Amino acid sequence: MSLEHTLYQRKNSIAWITLNRPQVLNALNRKLWREIYWTLDQAEKDEEVRAIILTGSGRAFSSGDDIKEVLSLRTAKEIKTFFFDFVERTLNKILNLPKPTIAAVNGLAYGGGCEIAMLCDLVVASDNATFAIPEALIGAIPPVATVIGADIIGRLNANRLILTGEPIGAKEARLMGLVNKVVSAEELMITAEKLARSTMRTAPSSVRVMKKLLNQRFQDNGFKKSVEELAKILATNEGKEGHRAFVEKRLPKWAKPSEPSAHEE
């Protein structure tokens, strides 16, 4: 595959995957989702690779799904194709990799970018990184955070992130358990590489089995169900209005709830 939005390099048994759409904060369009899947697949098949590091170019890890592209999806079929053939497929690939994955979060990690980090085995962040799960602010839902967020950072922390959409800094993310280490921007890649090398001291067969056991509770089609719900909500008026408002750089106009009837008061 010819890579357009991703950089891939194997160095000293580590596969480095860099999301490379810096002009749009590494927003996740079809092409980038497909390239992430392909590079992960290459790293999985390469017997020389013992660990995988994902990071972003520029000032973002990833700002999440490309909202302009999502808004361009006109039919329910197009929406389902985007999220099942590109998003869910790649998320499941990350979850099921038999090799350790390390997210090196170099800047903002919003929406799908934050969820990619959630799925990685280890996360190191620069001290200027920020995390947010703002999907509900634009009439969507976060498929990963709603399914496994509570398992990763606790129910109350997950609720705070997904119900408010407010961003948090790297140090607060560390306290929540979303991040393993916070370092300076200059130390980020060095620290990520050290973490990767630490995992190489363990037997590959042990890693493969441990990851399978750790992630088995997430193998109940939870992602599929959440992606189905996401596709449904994006086809609603609220879903369309939220994404349109984001592109037009304004607040969405949600429909007012109907007035309660007399017997409901």
N, C-alpha and C positions, 0 to 999 in steps of 0.2 A: 504493500500500500504506500502511495505517495503521501507523506505527512504535510499538511498545510498549516494546522493550528497546534501542533504538538512537536516537541523535541524529544528524541529518544536516544539514550546513550547507555552502553554497558561499560562499566569501569570497575575493575577489581571485584568482580562477582556481584556488583550492585547495578540494578537497572534504574536509571534516572529518567523519570517521565515529567516533562515540564509543560504545563498548559501554556500555550503561546498565542493568546489573542490580547495582548496588553492594551491595545487601543480601545477595547470594550471591557476591560477588567476581567479578561478570560471568561466572558459569558459563555454558557454552554449551549451551543447550537447543535444541529444534527451532526455536522461534520466533526466537531470536537468530541461529542459523546462517542461517535464511532471510532475515532482515533484513540481515545482513552481505552476503549475495549480492546482494540487491536494491539496496542502497545503492551497492555497487561497480559494479553494472550501470548504475545511473543516472549515476554519475560517468564511466564509460567512454563512455556515449552523449552526454554533455553536452560539446559542442564548446568551451564556455567553460573547462572544467576541464583544467588542465595537469598537476596532481599531486594525489595523494591521501594524507592523513594518517589513520592509525588509532590510536586511543588508548582508554583506559578511564576510567570515572568512579569516584570513590572512591579506595580504596587499592590497587586491582588493575588491571592491564591485562586479564588474564583468568586465572581459576584452572583453566581447561580444561573438558572436558565436564561437564555436570551429571550427577553420579554417580547421584543419586536417579532421574533420568529414565532413564538407561541401565539401572539395576537394574530398572526397571518394565517393560522390554522382555521379554516372556515367551517369544516364539518366535524361531527362527532368521530367519524372514521379517521380523519386526519389527526385529530387530537390523540386518539387511542394509538395510532401508528407511531406517533412521535414518542409517547411515553412508554409504550410497551417494546417497540423495536429498538429504541435508542437508550432511554433513561433506565427503565427497569433492567434491561439486559446488562447494562454496564454496572449498575449497582450490585446486582447479584454476582457479577464477575468479581468485584472487589471483595464481597463477603465470602466467596467460596475459594479464593486463591489459597493454595496450600503453602505459600511462601509468605514470610512476614512483610507487611506493608507499613511504611512510615510516611505520615503526612508532615511535610515541612511547610508550615503556614507562614508565608512571608508578608502577608498584608491582610486585607479584608477577606473573610470567608463567609459569604452570605448565602442563604437558601441552599441550593444544591451543592454549592461549594462547602458549606458547613457540614452538610450531610455526608459528602465524600470523606471529609476528615473524620466524622463520627464512625464510619465504617472501617477506617484504617486501624491496624493493631496498635500503633503507637503514634502519638502526635507531639511534635515540638513546634513551638510558635515563637516568632520574634516578638519583642516587647511592644512593638507598634501594631501588632495584629489585632483585628476585631472580628467578632463572631456574631451572627444574627440569623434568625429563622423567621423572616418577615412575610412568608407566603400569604398568611391570612389578611395582611394589609392590602393585598391586591386581589382578593377573592379566590385564593387557591389554598391548598393544604400541603404540608411537607410530608411526603410519603415515608421517609426513613424515620424522621424524628417522632412522628406519631406512633410508629410501630415499636421502635427500640430505644427511643430517647430516654424513657424512664429507666430502662435497664442500665443505660450508660451513665447518666448523670443524676438519676433520681427523679421521682415523679414531680416534686415541687419545682425543681430546677427546669425540667422539661416543660412544665406548664407555663412557667414564667417566660421562657423563650418563645414558645409557639403561640401563646395567647396574647402577648403584647407586641411581639416582633421587634422589641428593643435590642440594640446591639450591646455587647459586653466586651471589655478589654481582655487581653491575654491573661493577665494575672487573675481576674475573676473567673475566667474559663478554667484556669488551673485549679482554683479552689473548688469549682464544680465537679472536677474530674473529667472535663472535656479535653484537657491538655496535660501531657506528662511533664513537660519542661518548658520554661520560658527563658529565652536567652536574647542577647542583643542581635540586631540584624546581621552584624558581621560574623557572629558565631553560629548562625542558624544552620548553614549547610554542613559545617564541621560537626556540629552536635548531631544532626540527622545521620551523618555518615558513621559517627561513633555508635549511635543506637543500632544502626544496621549491622555494624561489625559485631556488636555484642550478641545479636541474635544468631550470628554465624557460629558461635561457640556451641550451640545446641545441635543435636542430630536432626537432619532434615526430616527423617521419618517421625521423630517425636513431635516436631513442629507441625507436621501435616495432621497427625492424629489429634494433638491438643487443639488446634484451630477448629477441626471438625467438631470436637466435643463442645468447645466454648460457644460455637455458633449454631449448634443444632436446634436450640430453642427458637431460632429465627427462621427455620426452614418450614414453616407451616403455611406457606403462601401468603404470609402477612403483607409482604411487599406488593404482591399482585393485587390483593384486595384494596390496599391503600392507593395504588396507582389507578385502579378502576374508579375509586371514589374521586380521585383528583381529576380524571378525565371527565367524569360526570359534572363536577362543579365548574370546570372551565367552560362547559357548554351552556351554562346558565347565564342569565343577564348579569348577575353579580360578578361572575367570573370574567365575562367580557368587559364589563365596566371597569373593574379593578385594573386589568391589564392595559386598557385604553387610557385610563387616567395616569398610569405610570409612564407610558410613552409620551403623553401630552404634558407631563410634569405638573400635575394638579392632584388635588385630593379626590378620591372617588366619591360619587354620590350614590350611597346605598339607598335602596328603597325603604321608605318608612314602614315600620310594622303597623298592621291594621289595628284600628281601635278595638278594645275589648267590648264584647257585647254586655248587656246589662246583667245577665246571669253569671258572667265571669268576674264581675267586680266585687 
